[in-house]
Amino acid sequence: MIKGFPKASKYDPEWMKNNMMGPNSIYLLERLTDRMDLKPGMRVLDLGCGMGITSVFLAKEFGVQVWATDLWISAADNFKRFIKAGVDNMVYPMHAEAHDLPYADGFFDVVTSIDAYHYFGTEKEYLDTYCAKLIKPEGQIGIVVPGLSKELIKGEIPEGLENYWEDDFNTFHSLEWWKKLWDSSNMIEVQHYENMADGKKIWYESIWRHGDHGSDFDREILSADKTDALTLLLMTGKVI
């Protein structure tokens, strides 16, 4: 058990291991929601939900309605998981791409995204054009993404990661980069942002304790990261 996560520690490690994609999403979501204000009955878009364990957590811990939306995992498969978890009356599976979300403007109270937003949200126009418009006035958005302790010079690769660097890593940026991107939004006011001081530790320990899809690769890159370039970043904002 990773200390400091009373909600996440209640969940079956085997269930998390079998349904996890990337760094331990339940732990990261608990940290994120500690910095947000979720109330029963709210409508939440869980964007890039993967196999839906974050959606299950949101429904069970906060009593919210969740639209569990993902491109890579089918809605039918997620629906089976939600039935088994006993939340099928609160969590609604959707298969959609992040630039083509089938929701009405202002429909959601909250958008959350764990270990997914960096895949589709690095373009300047994404936040306002595709995402923030779905949130009602004064509504909230919160993300946790893998990132860098400092922004890289173009073409630079952190020491130790030369043999591991892939195109996907080009979506990794620093906290300052993300803050500047969101500050350019006409719809979102940044409320909280942090480079998670224990982010790499949570990432590493959650892999060893629970395993995940691609965990061997994650172990290798985290161990090879000689300068602690890799980290996890958290940001929240509200619609203005």
N, C-alpha and C positions, 0 to 999 in steps of 0.2 A: 504494500500500500504506500502511495506517495502521500506524505503528510501535508496537511493544510487544505484538503479537498473532501470535506465531510459528505457532500452530496455524491460525488463521483465514487467514493469508496464503498457505497452501498450496492454498486452494480457488480454482477457476476463477472469476474475476470475472463472466464472462458467465453462468455457471451460477447464481451468486448473484443477479445482476440479474434473470434470468428467473423466479426462484422466491422472491424476497423479498417480504415483506409488512410494511411499517413500517420503523423504524430497523434498521440492519444487525444482524440477529439472531445471526449467527455470531460477530461481534466481542463482542457483549454476552454471549453464552453462554460464550465463552472467559473473559471477566472473571469471570462468575459461578462457573464451575467451578474457577477458581483459588482460590476461597474455600470450596470444598466438597471432599469426599473420596470420589471415585468409583473403584470397583475393578471389574476384569473380572468379568462374570457377574452383576452387580447388575441388578435389575429397576427400570427407570426409567419413570415416567409423564411424557411430554412434553406438558403440558397447554396447549392452544391452539397446536398446532404449525404451523398454517398449511399451507404447501406442503411441510413436512417437512424443510427443510434443517437445522434444529436437531437433528432426530432422526438424520439421517445423520451429522452431526458427533459426536453423543454415541456412536453405535455405532462409528464409525471411530477416534475419538481415545481412547476409554476401554474398548472391548470390552464394553460393557454391552448388555443387551437393552432395547429401547425400545418402549413402547406409544405410538405417535404419534396423539394424540387431538385432533380438531378438529371444530367444528360447521359452519364455512363451506366447508371443502374436503372433497370426497368421499374416502372411504377408497379407492375404486377408482382415482381419479386419483393419490393419493399412492402406492399400491402400485406403479403403473407407474414412478414416479420412484425408488422404492426398488430395484426390479429393475435399472433403468438404472444406479443408483449402486453396485450390487453388495452391498447390505445387506439384501436381502429375507429372509435367514435370521436376521436380528438385530432388524429393525424391523417392527413389526406395526401396520398402519394401522387406526384406529378412527374411526367417525363418532359423536360423542356430544356432548351438551350438558353443561356443567360442573356443573349441578345434578342430573344423572342419569347418573352414571358407572357403567358396568356391571362394576365390579371388586370383588373380595372385600376385606373389611377386612384390613389388615395385609399386603396382597399385595406392595406396592412397598417397595424400599429407599430410593428417592429420587423426589421430584417436582420437576420444573423447569417454569418458565413464563416465556417471553420475550415481552414486549410484548403480553400477553394478560390477565394476572391482574386488571388494573384494570377489565376489562369485566364480571367476574362476582364478584370477591372483595372488594368494598368493604363488603358487609353484615357486621355483627359475627359472625353465626352461621355464615358460609360456611366459614371455615377448619376449625372443629371438626366441623360437621355433614356437610360434603360432601367434604372433602379430606384433612385430617390423619388421619382414621380409616383411610384406605387405606394409610397408611405404617406399617411395622412399628416396634416400640419401638426407640428410638435412631436411627431412620431420619431422613433429611434432607429439607428442602424449601428451594428457592431460587427467587427471582423477580427479574426486572428489569422495571420499568415506567416509562413516561414520567410525569413528575410536575412538581412546583413547588418552587422554591427556598424558598418560604415559603407557608404556608397563606393562602388568600384569605378575606377577610371576605365573608359571603354577599352575592351579587350583584355583587361586585367582578370586574373583568376587567383583566388586566395591561396596562400602557400599551403601545400599539402593536398590540394584538391585538383591538381592539374590532370590527374588520370581519371577523375570522376565527373568532371564538369560536363553537363549536357545542356541542350538547348533550353530545356525547361527551367534551368537555373537562371536564365536571363530574365525571368520574371521576378527574381529575388532583388529587393531593393532595401534601402535603409529606412529607418523611421522618419528621418527628415524628408526623404523623398516622398514617402506616403503622405506625410502631413502637408507638404507643399501641394501635392496633387489634390487632396481634399479641400484645402484652402481656396483652390481655384473654382470650386463649385459655387453655383448660384443658389443652391437649394439646401445645402448641408452646412451646419456649423459644427466644427470639431469640438467635442466635449472632453474627451480623454484620449491620451495616446501614450504608449509606453513600450520600451524595449524590455521584454520580460527578463528580469535579471536571472531568474532560474529557468528560463525558457529552454536552453539547450539541455539542462539537467532533466527537466520534465520530458523532453523529447527522447533523450537517451534512456532514461529509466523506464519510461512507459514501453519502449520497444523490448527491453530485457524482460520486463515483468509480464507483459501481455502479448507481445508479438504483434505484427501487423503485416499487411500485404506489402512486400518490398522491404521487410525489416532487415534482411541481411545487408542490403545495399545501404540503408540508413545507418546501420551500425558502422559500416566501413567508412562512410563519409564523415560521420561525427567523430570517429576516432582519428581520422586523417586530418581533421581541421586544426592545424597547428596554432593558428592565430585567433581562434574563437570568432571567426568571421560569421558563422551561422548562428542564427538566433530565431526567436519567435516574437512577432510584433502584434500589438493589440491597439485597436482604435475604435472609438465610438463617436457618434455624432447625432444631431437632431435636425429635423426638417424645420427650416425657417420660413 
